[in-house]
């Protein structure tokens, strides 16, 4: 049987890598189709929403949007709750990660140095602490993961969002921005230490 094909930019981060990590952690062999430069211009009009990641399953239409892909992987491979209400709770946090990405990304595109520093200060002192405090209210189990001792796709998504800042990829936002949030920090460290996650990151991560 043909392997699923996951298409995303040739970049080891963000939405594409969380889907790659989910597949790898689930033990699923997949084709890691990494798009570079001009190839994206040709592909953009052919994918469902003009964006990536995109998942191709033999015999099925293209599946787009990272949360939909993650939930599909999770349901297929035991990394998403079977209980409908618990699944919805997980998906609400996944949506909240996307909300944060959409809020923060335009702030990172500011070029004026004074405004740039002001925006980074807002991210680090206001937005991310507030975001983190809301997330922590949903981490009600003993941990380390959202579902207790079982890794789910939502944990991978939270880990990827946090890694964006903890890695130092965003200048003027301290790597320690999440440190006072014990549950989130515990979740991040547990995902990073998971053997399959660590294996993928050591092999591919660039940020």
C-alpha positions in Angstrom: 0.0 0.0 0.0 1.3 3.5 -0.9 2.5 5.7 1.9 0.7 8.9 2.9 2.4 12.0 1.5 2.8 15.1 3.7 3.6 18.2 1.9 5.1 21.3 3.6 7.9 23.8 3.2 11.5 22.6 3.6 11.5 23.9 7.2 11.6 21.9 10.4 9.1 23.9 12.4 5.6 25.1 12.8 2.5 23.4 11.3 4.3 21.0 9.0 6.7 19.6 11.6 4.0 19.0 14.1 2.3 16.7 11.6 5.6 15.1 10.7 6.3 14.4 14.3 2.8 13.0 14.9 3.3 10.5 12.0 6.8 9.6 13.2 5.7 9.2 16.8 2.8 7.0 15.7 5.3 4.8 13.9 3.8 5.6 10.4 6.0 5.6 7.4 5.2 8.6 5.2 6.7 10.5 2.3 8.0 13.8 3.7 7.5 16.0 0.6 9.4 19.3 1.3 8.6 22.2 -1.0 11.3 24.8 -1.9 11.2 28.2 -3.5 9.5 28.5 -6.9 7.8 25.1 -6.5 5.3 26.6 -4.1 4.1 29.1 -6.6 3.1 26.2 -8.9 1.6 24.2 -6.1 -0.4 26.9 -4.4 -3.3 26.9 -6.8 -3.6 23.1 -6.6 -4.0 22.7 -2.9 -7.4 23.0 -1.1 -6.9 26.4 0.6 -3.8 27.7 -1.0 -1.7 26.8 2.0 0.3 24.0 3.6 0.6 21.4 5.1 -1.4 19.1 2.9 -1.9 15.4 3.4 -2.4 13.0 0.5 -3.9 9.6 1.3 -4.2 7.1 -1.6 -7.7 7.1 -2.9 -8.8 10.2 -0.9 -9.1 13.9 -1.7 -6.3 16.1 -0.4 -6.6 17.0 3.3 -5.5 20.5 4.4 -5.2 22.4 7.6 -2.8 21.2 10.3 -5.4 20.6 13.0 -7.5 18.5 10.6 -4.4 16.5 9.7 -3.4 16.1 13.3 -6.8 14.9 14.4 -6.9 12.4 11.5 -3.5 11.0 12.5 -4.5 11.0 16.2 -7.8 9.1 15.5 -6.2 6.6 13.2 -3.3 5.8 15.6 -4.5 6.2 19.1 -3.2 9.7 19.8 -6.5 11.5 20.1 -9.3 10.8 22.6 -12.0 8.4 21.7 -14.5 10.2 24.0 -16.2 13.0 21.9 -16.1 15.6 24.7 -12.5 14.9 25.6 -11.6 15.1 21.9 -13.4 18.5 21.7 -11.4 19.7 24.7 -8.1 18.7 22.9 -9.3 20.4 19.7 -10.1 23.6 21.5 -6.5 23.9 22.6 -5.3 23.1 19.1 -7.5 26.0 17.8 -6.1 28.2 20.5 -2.6 27.5 19.3 -3.6 28.6 15.8 -5.2 31.7 17.2 -1.9 32.6 18.9 0.0 32.0 15.7 -2.4 34.3 13.7 -2.1 36.9 16.4 1.7 36.9 16.8 2.9 36.4 13.2 1.9 39.9 11.9 3.7 41.4 14.9 6.9 39.7 13.9 6.8 41.3 10.5 7.2 44.8 11.8 10.4 46.4 10.3 10.7 49.7 12.2 13.1 49.0 15.1 11.3 51.0 17.7 7.9 49.5 16.9 9.5 46.0 16.5 10.9 46.2 20.1 7.5 47.4 21.4 5.7 44.5 19.7 8.2 41.9 21.1 7.8 43.4 24.5 4.0 43.0 24.2 4.4 39.4 23.1 6.7 38.5 26.0 5.2 40.4 28.8 1.5 40.4 28.0 0.3 38.1 25.2 2.2 34.9 25.9 1.8 35.0 29.7 -2.0 35.5 29.3 -2.1 32.8 26.6 -0.2 30.4 28.9 -2.4 31.0 31.9 -5.5 30.1 29.9 -3.9 26.9 28.6 -2.8 25.9 32.0 -6.4 25.9 33.2 -7.1 23.1 30.7 -4.2 20.9 31.9 -6.2 19.4 34.8 -4.7 15.9 34.9 -1.6 14.9 36.9 0.3 15.1 33.6 2.7 15.3 32.1 0.4 15.4 29.0 -3.0 16.7 28.3 -4.5 13.2 28.8 -2.3 12.3 31.8 0.5 9.9 30.9 -0.5 9.4 27.3 0.9 11.5 24.5 -1.7 13.0 22.2 -1.4 15.1 19.1 -2.5 18.2 21.0 0.7 17.8 23.1 2.8 17.9 20.0 1.1 21.0 18.8 1.6 22.8 22.1 5.2 21.6 22.1 5.9 23.0 18.6 4.4 26.4 19.5 6.4 26.7 22.6 9.6 25.5 20.9 9.3 28.5 18.6 10.2 30.8 21.5 12.2 28.4 23.7 14.6 27.8 20.8 15.4 31.5 20.7 14.1 31.8 17.2 12.2 35.0 18.0 14.6 37.7 19.0 13.8 40.0 21.9 11.4 37.4 23.4 13.2 35.6 26.2 13.6 31.8 26.0 12.4 31.7 29.5 9.0 33.2 28.7 7.1 30.0 29.7 9.2 29.1 32.8 6.8 30.2 35.4 4.0 28.1 34.0 4.8 24.7 35.6 2.3 22.6 33.8 3.2 23.9 30.4 6.9 23.5 31.1 6.3 19.9 32.3 4.3 19.1 29.1 7.0 20.7 26.9 9.8 18.8 28.6 7.9 15.5 28.4 7.1 15.8 24.7 10.8 16.8 24.0 12.0 13.7 26.0 9.6 11.3 24.2 12.0 8.9 22.4 10.2 9.1 19.0 9.9 12.9 19.2 13.5 13.3 20.3 14.6 11.0 17.4 12.8 13.1 14.8 14.1 16.4 16.2 17.7 15.2 16.4 17.5 14.1 12.8 15.7 17.1 11.3 15.2 20.1 13.5 16.8 23.4 12.4 15.0 25.7 14.8 
